[in-house]
Amino acid sequence: MRILIVDDNDVNRDVLATTLARAGREVSTASSGEAALEALENDEYDVVLMDVVMPGMDGYEATRKIRERHGDRHVVVAVTANVFPEDRKLCLEAGMNEVLSKPIYPEDLEYTLDRLERDETKTATRRLETKPHDGGAIDGGAIDGGAIDDGAVKRLVEIGGAEDPDFAKQVVDSYFKQTEELFESGDRAMQIGDLPTLKRAYHTLKGSSANIGAVRLAEIATAIDRRLADDDASQIDELIAEAKRAVEDTRRELYDALDRYTLG
């Protein structure tokens, strides 16, 4: 089975690609909807793991173009941080076959791919009912509990394994670099009233934070993302400030957990 991962988020793309490669899958990546269409023109893939929210051509539009150009040749699996029923409905209406919710757990991903390999009727519309990770997302105010999910950090270390013991640290390093860039992008967008860029910054933060187990930041970003869904940025200043305050606790706890599991 050849798999094309489509995601503009470097952290998410690297984690997915490494997870699949460690499981013996043949994987290629694309960082945009446009790049995905080009890849499908030039090569054959059985499954496309399609991020939904991307700048330029999003996952919905890319999937519709895949169906126009290639019909049902490819299975398209939505990979999304949006877990509400209406979001799943939009994915299926765009022509996606399945929906996987971020964060993606390796066992859920392998279950899906194994089932697709066994399924001789790939072109039938399907939907995998996966239980979204419930981090207790907030809609404002402080978040109780620790800043990270230890289990997610352990999974990151296990993905790298003995073959790549530095993988988890490299992902976490990239995550914090990306987080700083997203805050900067979001701040600039707030100053000039650029709502699409502001939405994209905190949607990206939501997904990447969930993927590496930074649950407090994921929950705050989810709250911001929900507020921005109504094109209203007037009440998110405190949430953004809270997100920035959460970074240092998240940094300390993530690196402490990495040390524990790597040494262990």
C-alpha positions as a printed Julia matrix, in Angstrom:
264×3 Matrix{Float64}:
   0.0    0.0     0.0
   1.43   3.37   -1.07
   0.36   6.33    1.04
   0.47  10.06    0.33
   0.36  12.32    3.4
  -0.96  15.83    2.69
  -0.47  18.36    5.49
   0.94  21.88    5.58
   2.01  21.4     9.22
   5.61  20.14    9.42
   5.15  18.62   12.89
   2.03  16.67   11.96
   3.5   15.55    8.65
   6.73  14.29   10.21
   4.95  12.38   12.97
   2.56  10.69   10.54
   5.27   9.87    8.02
   7.6    8.39   10.64
   4.78   6.41   12.26
   3.87   4.83    8.93
   7.47   4.25    7.85
   8.22   2.46   11.13
   5.23   0.22   10.41
   6.73  -0.71    7.05
   4.47   1.47    4.89
   5.66   3.19    1.72
   5.08   6.89    2.3
   5.39  10.16    0.4
   4.4   13.62    1.59
   2.93  16.81    0.16
   2.69  20.14    1.99
  -0.35  21.54    0.16
  -3.44  20.6    -1.81
  -1.75  21.77   -5.01
   1.31  19.6    -4.31
  -0.96  16.62   -3.63
  -2.64  16.95   -7.03
   0.75  17.15   -8.71
   1.95  14.05   -6.86
  -1.13  12.09   -7.94
  -0.55  13.11  -11.56
   3.02  11.82  -11.43
   2.7    8.68   -9.35
   0.26   6.07   -8.06
  -1.0    5.99   -4.48
  -3.55   3.74   -2.84
  -4.44   6.03    0.07
  -4.28   9.8     0.56
  -4.22  11.04    4.16
  -5.66  14.51    3.63
  -5.45  17.37    6.11
  -8.59  19.49    5.9
  -7.52  23.01    6.87
  -4.64  24.25    4.69
  -3.81  27.64    3.17
  -4.6   28.04   -0.5
  -6.31  24.86   -1.65
  -7.81  23.18    1.42
  -8.48  19.47    1.83
 -12.09  19.73    0.71
 -11.2   21.39   -2.59
  -8.23  19.08   -3.17
 -10.46  16.03   -2.65
 -13.11  17.34   -5.03
 -10.42  17.86   -7.68
  -9.06  14.36   -7.06
 -12.53  12.95   -7.7
 -12.93  15.06  -10.85
  -9.59  13.95  -12.27
  -9.22  10.4   -10.98
 -12.69   9.27   -9.99
 -12.67   6.67   -7.21
  -9.15   5.4    -7.9
  -7.82   6.65   -4.56
  -9.09   6.25   -1.02
  -9.01   9.67    0.65
  -8.95   9.7     4.44
  -9.6   13.05    6.12
  -7.19  13.87    8.95
  -8.75  16.68   10.94
  -8.75  18.39   14.31
 -12.43  19.27   13.74
 -14.45  16.5    15.36
 -18.01  17.78   15.25
 -20.6   15.82   13.22
 -21.06  18.69   10.77
 -17.3   18.67   10.06
 -17.35  14.94    9.34
 -20.36  15.44    7.09
 -18.48  18.08    5.09
 -15.57  15.66    4.64
 -17.8   12.92    3.27
 -19.7   15.32    1.03
 -16.39  16.48   -0.47
 -15.67  12.9    -1.52
 -13.52  11.67    1.36
 -13.98   8.03    2.28
 -13.1    8.09    5.95
 -12.48  10.56    8.77
  -9.72  10.27   11.36
  -9.6   12.78   14.22
  -6.39  14.37   15.46
  -4.45  13.43   17.42
  -3.9   10.29   15.32
  -3.09   7.27   17.45
  -0.85   4.68   15.71
  -3.22   1.84   16.55
  -6.2    3.68   15.01
  -4.19   4.47   11.89
  -2.98   0.89   11.46
  -6.48  -0.47   12.07
  -7.82   1.79    9.33
  -5.1    0.92    6.82
  -5.29  -2.81    7.54
  -9.04  -2.73    7.01
  -8.67  -0.83    3.76
  -6.18  -3.42    2.52
  -8.66  -6.18    3.27
 -11.61  -4.3     1.77
 -12.18  -5.19   -1.88
 -14.81  -2.45   -2.29
 -12.54   0.53   -1.66
 -14.66   2.93   -3.62
 -17.73   2.6    -1.4
 -18.24   5.54    0.93
 -17.22   4.61    4.45
 -16.71   6.3     7.74
 -14.51   5.08   10.57
 -16.06   5.82   13.94
 -13.04   6.69   16.06
 -13.4    8.13   19.5
 -11.88  11.63   19.53
  -9.35  12.25   22.26
 -11.21  14.13   24.95
  -8.82  16.56   26.52
 -11.62  18.53   28.16
 -11.4   21.44   25.77
 -12.3   24.73   27.34
 -14.21  27.71   26.07
 -12.3   30.25   28.12
 -10.68  30.61   31.51
  -7.94  28.59   33.13
  -7.36  24.91   32.51
  -6.9   22.51   35.4
  -4.31  19.72   35.46
  -0.9   19.34   33.87
   0.23  20.85   30.6
   0.98  17.58   28.79
  -0.26  14.06   28.14
   2.57  11.75   29.23
   1.23   8.92   27.09
   1.53  10.99   23.93
   5.18  11.76   24.7
   5.85   8.08   25.29
   4.28   7.27   21.91
   6.55   9.84   20.23
   9.62   8.17   21.74
   8.33   4.76   20.64
   7.73   5.99   17.08
  11.41   6.89   16.75
  12.47   3.69   18.47
  16.03   2.46   18.63
  16.52   3.35   14.96
  16.0    7.06   15.59
  16.32   7.86   19.31
  16.47  11.61   18.61
  13.19  11.67   16.67
  10.94  12.74   19.57
  13.24  15.55   20.67
  13.52  16.82   17.1
   9.73  16.87   16.8
   9.34  18.73   20.1
  12.06  21.22   19.1
  10.23  21.82   15.8
   6.94  22.18   17.64
   8.21  25.01   19.87
   9.83  26.79   16.93
   6.56  26.51   15.01
   4.56  27.67   18.03
   6.6   30.89   18.27
   6.03  31.5    14.55
   2.29  30.89   14.93
   2.03  33.38   17.78
   3.9   35.96   15.7
   1.67  35.28   12.69
  -1.43  35.48   14.84
  -0.33  38.76   16.44
   0.32  40.35   13.05
  -3.04  39.11   11.78
  -4.82  40.58   14.83
  -3.21  43.98   14.23
  -4.39  44.22   10.63
  -7.7   42.37   11.01
  -6.65  39.39    8.86
  -9.12  36.81   10.18
  -8.24  33.95    7.77
  -4.58  34.04    8.84
  -5.56  34.35   12.5
  -7.86  31.34   12.22
  -5.22  29.3    10.44
  -2.58  30.08   13.09
  -4.67  28.83   16.0
  -6.16  25.91   14.1
  -2.61  24.81   13.29
  -1.58  25.26   16.93
  -4.55  23.16   18.01
  -3.58  20.25   15.76
   0.16  20.21   16.38
  -0.3   20.6    20.15
  -2.72  17.68   20.27
  -0.38  15.52   18.21
   2.57  15.82   20.59
   0.55  15.77   23.81
   0.64  19.48   24.68
  -2.92  19.24   25.96
  -3.2   22.57   27.74
  -2.14  24.52   24.67
  -4.36  22.32   22.5
  -7.36  23.1    24.7
  -6.75  26.86   24.68
  -6.2   26.85   20.92
  -9.44  24.87   20.54
 -11.29  27.55   22.49
  -9.8   30.28   20.29
 -10.61  28.28   17.17
 -14.25  27.98   18.27
 -14.56  31.7    18.95
 -13.07  32.51   15.55
 -15.47  30.16   13.77
 -18.02  32.99   14.0
 -15.54  35.51   12.53
 -15.37  37.29   15.87
 -11.93  38.11   17.26
 -13.19  40.57   19.86
 -13.07  38.23   22.87
  -9.92  36.17   22.39
  -7.24  38.48   23.84
  -7.24  36.77   27.24
  -7.21  33.31   25.67
  -4.21  34.26   23.53
  -2.44  35.63   26.61
  -3.24  32.39   28.44
  -1.83  30.35   25.57
   1.42  32.31   25.68
   1.64  31.86   29.46
   1.18  28.1    29.03
   4.2   27.72   26.77
   6.88  27.59   29.5
   5.04  24.98   31.6
   4.5   22.97   28.44
   8.16  23.26   27.48
   9.37  22.15   30.9
   6.97  19.21   31.19
   7.54  17.98   27.63
  11.32  17.94   27.92
  11.13  16.33   31.39
   8.91  13.59   29.98
  11.25  13.11   27.01
  14.16  12.61   29.42
  12.21  10.06   31.45
  11.06   7.96   28.52
  14.3    8.2    26.55
  16.38   7.19   29.55
  13.84   4.49   30.41
